[in-house]
Amino acid sequence: AGRVPVALAAVAAVLCVAVALIHLIDQGGMPGSKDPSYIGIGYYLLEISAVIVAVLLLAPRTRGSLLVWSVAFFAGLGPIVGYCLSRGPGLPNYADDRGNWTEPLGVVGLVVEAVLLIVSLVGVTRAKAAADSTV
């Protein structure tokens, strides 16, 4: 009853890869550049972690992992928070996107990340139920 369906994990994996690709495009490819450097480093960490989580979601041994699903959740949440902060109050030494709420790639990113949040919440719930049933 608490098992994580393969289809759910596959959808989450595709969404994680999409989050990574959207940020790769936004930074201008690989290696790309985003200034200030902490923004660029954040992009790299997001892209790498999202791809690793996508692989782990597809692996039978880790598909039901609460930790993997939690990281997938934060791969959706982190960029949404960053988007809101960068367009709203702004971030230290970064005003490029302030007020730019309707940037097409950013809006696509928000939609993908929001869907990832929802799918990941279902995955977290399923993984937790599976873990609880084995105790």
VENRANOR-V339998 format. One record per pair of residues at least 12 apart in sequence whose ideal C-beta (glycine too) atoms are under 6 Angstrom apart, sorted by the first residue. I is the first residue (numbers start at 1). J is the second residue. Records with the same first field share a line. If there is no record, write none. Layout:
I = J  J
This chain:
2 = 126  129  130  133
3 = 130
4 = 63  64  123  126  127
8 = 123
9 = 57  63
11 = 119
12 = 57  72  119  123
13 = 54  57  58
15 = 112  115  116
16 = 50  53  54  72  75
17 = 54
18 = 112
19 = 50  75  112
20 = 47  50  51
22 = 109
23 = 43  46  47
24 = 47
26 = 105
27 = 43
36 = 93  94
39 = 94
50 = 75
53 = 71  72  75
56 = 68
64 = 127  130
66 = 127  128  131
69 = 120  123  124  127
72 = 120
73 = 120
76 = 113  116  117
79 = 113
80 = 113
87 = 100  101
